[in-house]
C-alpha cells in the first residue's frame, strides 16, 4: 500500500500560479494535491522565456 503525501509544490491545493497571478493545474501532482509515495512520475522540462513565462 502506498503512502499518500501532500504535494509540496502546490501545498495540497492542486493549483499553481505564476508571478502574474495566472493559475494552472499543478504539474507535479497533476491537480490531485497528493502524491503517492513510491509511484513513478515522468518529469517534463518546460521552456521559459527571459521573463520566466512558460512556453507551450
C-alpha positions as CSV (number, residue, x, y, z in Angstrom):
1,X,0.0,0.0,0.0
2,X,1.4,3.4,-1.0
3,X,1.5,6.2,1.5
4,X,-0.3,9.4,0.4
5,X,1.7,12.6,0.9
6,X,0.6,16.3,0.4
7,X,2.2,17.7,-2.7
8,X,5.0,20.1,-1.7
9,X,4.8,22.1,-4.9
10,X,1.1,23.2,-4.6
11,X,0.7,22.6,-0.8
12,X,-2.2,20.2,-1.5
13,X,-4.3,22.7,-3.5
14,X,-3.7,21.1,-6.9
15,X,-3.1,24.6,-8.4
16,X,0.0,26.7,-9.0
17,X,0.2,30.4,-10.0
18,X,2.9,32.4,-11.8
19,X,4.2,35.8,-10.9
20,X,1.4,37.5,-12.8
21,X,-1.3,35.6,-10.9
22,X,-2.3,33.2,-13.7
23,X,-3.3,29.9,-12.1
24,X,-2.8,26.5,-13.7
25,X,-3.0,22.8,-12.7
26,X,0.0,21.6,-10.7
27,X,2.4,19.7,-13.0
28,X,3.9,17.7,-10.1
29,X,0.7,16.1,-8.7
30,X,-1.4,16.7,-11.9
31,X,-4.0,18.6,-9.9
32,X,-4.6,15.9,-7.3
33,X,-2.9,17.7,-4.4
34,X,-1.5,14.5,-3.1
35,X,1.4,12.3,-4.2
36,X,1.5,8.6,-3.9
37,X,4.9,7.7,-2.3
38,X,6.7,5.1,-4.4
39,X,4.8,6.0,-7.6
40,X,6.9,6.8,-10.6
41,X,6.0,10.0,-12.4
42,X,7.7,11.3,-15.5
43,X,9.2,14.8,-15.4
44,X,9.0,17.2,-18.3
45,X,11.4,20.1,-18.5
46,X,9.4,23.2,-19.6
47,X,10.9,26.0,-21.7
48,X,10.6,29.6,-20.4
49,X,11.3,33.0,-21.9
50,X,13.5,35.7,-20.4
51,X,10.7,36.7,-18.0
52,X,10.3,33.0,-16.8
53,X,7.0,32.6,-18.5
54,X,6.2,29.1,-19.7
55,X,6.4,28.5,-23.4
56,X,4.0,25.9,-25.0
